[in-house]
Amino acid sequence: MTTCSNCGAEIPSGEEVKLIGRGGYTTTFIVCRNCESKWQDELDEETRDPNIAGAVLFGLGASIISIFVWSLLTLLTNYQLGIIAVGVGWIIARAVVLGAGNKRGKILQVMSIGLTLITMAISQDLVRHYYVDLVVSAQGINGIPLLLPLPDMFSIVVDSLAEDPVTVLFWAIAIFEAFKIPARRRLHKAKI
Ligand SMILES: [Zn+2]
């Protein structure tokens, strides 16, 4: 007779559910059907009725903070810290999940990815603007727009990424986090 590793109930033979722990190929544990369906319900509930307004609000907040921090750090250190991009994807996705009321799902994934991309593009553009400004003001010319139109911004970002493959990697990780963190969660069952 097996007992449930969650509630301790005895499980009739043949009704054991073997679950794989998070991130784990090593950890498996046996639970009863009640615990399985309770957890499944909780995970399903995570994708129900996300608070979209809250997600947008929190996501934008995280975005603005990220732009500020990234631009400031880059200007202070005089170095484009691609690794900060990783933090940008993480903080925005977390904020979106939190703002949605601890919800997950496709809409929140799309929102996180979009906000992450826009945030990183704006940050790079602000930094570019700062340096262009230095040069331009030294030459006595004015009138460079603070932010370029989005298509121009993205083409600048694409150009600078092409010159710097390591940054591409950081961007990829950031986008992966924005995709992964708000993703719907499932129980991973193993064959008994
Ligand atoms: Zn149980």
Residues whose N, C-alpha, C, O or C-beta is under 5 A from the ligand:
A	BS01	ZN	C4 N6 C7 G8 A9 V31 C32 C35
